[in-house]
Amino acid sequence: MRGEWQQPLPDMPAPPPARAWRRISPPEGYEIQWRRLVDAALELGLGPDEIAAGGLDPIAAARGWKPATVALYGKVARYGGVVLPTVPTPEPEPPSLDLRPLTRIRSEDPEHLRTVAWCALALSWPAPVGQFRTLRRDQVRTTARRLLVHTDEGDWAVPGALTAWHAWESVRNRFPALATSPWVLPALRRGPGFGSHVGGQLSNQALQVTFAKHAVRTGQHLRATSPPSRRAWAEELAAAYALLSYDSFRRLALAAGAPPVSARGVVRAARAVNRLHHLAG
């Protein structure tokens, strides 16, 4: 029977690594990352008991994982029930970065507009990628000046995203499968997974890849279009964007003053919405 990992009984040998990993059910939503973690552990002959006892350092050294990657797979292991010491997610490097070019519209390509709308939302509402994956269109409302996002943790006022949001909504409404999709960030094409379809829910990994592609292409656009007086700025920004992940984008947005999308940020978000309603009235 499969389930969560449990510590071996005293004086009882641990099962072979491959068998021990097969006994654990992958955490829901992180099946791909879990498979990668298991494969990396098995390459070194490590089972869940050895990982729990010694941490991820041997795997990180063998794979050349950066601190952010170690933090990610540490979370995945804990989601699967393998108890590990908490590794803090490192702060982004550089500590500040101009993120506004990622929110600017360059074409009517649906994939471009979908990601621009995501970045525009995340710049003022820096939710984790998993929360964007499950964000529904009926959770987002528009006013004359900003978007309002409703979640189980509260209501959030999001300024600065209206242009990108309306552009994305206008383009997606041209395609029936996208127009009827309940997701803010739906799939634009059928993927390899069973049940994947246009308008369906994207995986966390697909969103991370989508963001990385958008960041790289934005950097390339800046290099190609910036005037000579801003060439150095464009080169520096493009180099940073080439390595930018959504997780780093999110932490940079938080460092720039965006309210945290968590229980600790609900009071601040509620005050923003109350101020908006007061002005509207």
Backbone hydrogen bonds, N-H to C=O, Kabsch-Sander energy under -0.5 kcal/mol:
donor,donor_aa,acceptor,acceptor_aa,energy
3,G,23,R,-2.9
5,W,80,G,-0.9
12,M,9,L,-1.9
20,A,16,P,-2.6
21,W,17,P,-2.5
22,R,18,A,-1.8
23,R,19,R,-1.0
24,I,21,W,-1.5
25,S,3,G,-1.9
30,Y,27,P,-2.1
34,W,30,Y,-2.6
35,R,31,E,-2.3
36,R,32,I,-2.0
37,L,33,Q,-2.3
38,V,34,W,-2.7
39,D,35,R,-2.5
40,A,36,R,-2.3
41,A,37,L,-2.3
42,L,38,V,-2.8
43,E,39,D,-1.7
44,L,40,A,-0.7
44,L,41,A,-0.8
45,G,42,L,-1.1
46,L,41,A,-2.9
51,I,47,G,-2.0
52,A,48,P,-2.5
53,A,49,D,-1.9
54,G,50,E,-2.9
55,G,51,I,-2.4
60,A,56,L,-3.0
61,A,57,D,-2.5
62,A,58,P,-2.1
63,R,59,I,-2.7
64,G,60,A,-1.4
65,W,60,A,-1.6
69,T,66,K,-0.5
70,V,66,K,-2.3
71,A,67,P,-2.4
72,L,68,A,-2.0
73,Y,69,T,-2.5
74,G,70,V,-2.0
75,K,71,A,-1.8
76,V,72,L,-2.1
77,A,73,Y,-2.4
78,R,74,G,-2.0
79,Y,75,K,-2.5
80,G,76,V,-1.4
81,G,78,R,-1.5
82,V,77,A,-2.3
83,V,81,G,-0.8
99,L,97,L,-0.8
102,L,99,L,-1.4
103,T,100,R,-2.3
104,R,101,P,-1.2
113,L,109,D,-2.6
114,R,110,P,-2.7
115,T,111,E,-1.9
116,V,112,H,-2.5
117,A,113,L,-2.5
118,W,114,R,-1.8
119,C,115,T,-2.8
120,A,116,V,-2.7
121,L,117,A,-2.3
122,A,118,W,-3.0
123,L,119,C,-1.8
124,S,120,A,-0.6
124,S,121,L,-0.9
125,W,121,L,-2.0
127,A,125,W,-2.4
131,Q,128,P,-0.8
132,F,128,P,-1.6
133,R,129,V,-2.2
134,T,130,G,-1.2
135,L,132,F,-0.7
137,R,182,P,-2.9
139,Q,136,R,-1.5
140,V,137,R,-1.8
141,R,148,L,-2.8
143,T,146,R,-2.4
147,L,158,V,-2.5
148,L,141,R,-3.2
149,V,156,W,-2.8
150,H,139,Q,-2.9
151,T,154,G,-2.6
154,G,151,T,-1.1
156,W,149,V,-2.9
158,V,147,L,-3.3
158,V,156,W,-0.5
160,G,145,R,-0.6
161,A,158,V,-0.5
165,W,161,A,-2.4
166,H,162,L,-2.8
167,A,163,T,-2.0
168,W,164,A,-2.2
169,E,165,W,-2.7
170,S,166,H,-2.4
171,V,167,A,-1.9
172,R,168,W,-2.6
173,N,169,E,-1.6
174,R,171,V,-1.6
175,F,172,R,-1.6
178,L,175,F,-0.9
179,A,175,F,-3.1
180,T,176,P,-1.9
181,S,178,L,-0.8
184,V,135,L,-2.5
187,A,200,G,-2.4
196,S,193,G,-1.7
199,G,187,A,-3.0
200,G,197,H,-2.3
202,L,185,L,-0.6
207,L,203,S,-1.9
208,Q,204,N,-2.3
209,V,205,Q,-2.5
210,T,206,A,-2.4
211,F,207,L,-2.6
212,A,208,Q,-2.3
213,K,209,V,-2.4
214,H,210,T,-2.1
215,A,211,F,-2.5
216,V,212,A,-2.3
217,R,213,K,-2.5
218,T,214,H,-2.3
219,G,215,A,-2.1
220,Q,216,V,-2.2
221,H,217,R,-2.3
222,L,218,T,-2.2
223,R,219,G,-2.2
224,A,220,Q,-1.9
225,T,221,H,-1.7
226,S,222,L,-2.0
230,R,227,P,-2.0
231,R,228,P,-1.3
234,A,230,R,-2.5
235,E,231,R,-2.6
236,E,232,A,-2.3
237,L,233,W,-2.4
238,A,234,A,-2.8
239,A,235,E,-2.1
240,A,236,E,-1.7
241,Y,237,L,-2.8
242,A,238,A,-1.7
243,L,240,A,-1.2
244,L,241,Y,-1.1
249,F,245,S,-2.3
250,R,246,Y,-2.8
251,R,247,D,-2.0
252,L,248,S,-2.5
253,A,249,F,-2.3
254,L,250,R,-2.1
255,A,251,R,-2.4
256,A,252,L,-1.5
257,G,254,L,-1.5
258,A,253,A,-2.2
262,S,260,P,-1.5
265,G,262,S,-1.5
266,V,262,S,-0.5
266,V,263,A,-1.0
269,A,265,G,-2.3
270,A,266,V,-3.1
271,R,267,V,-2.1
272,A,268,R,-1.8
273,V,269,A,-2.2
274,N,270,A,-2.5
275,R,271,R,-2.4
276,L,272,A,-2.0
277,H,273,V,-2.6
278,H,274,N,-2.2
279,L,275,R,-2.4
280,A,276,L,-2.4
281,G,277,H,-1.9
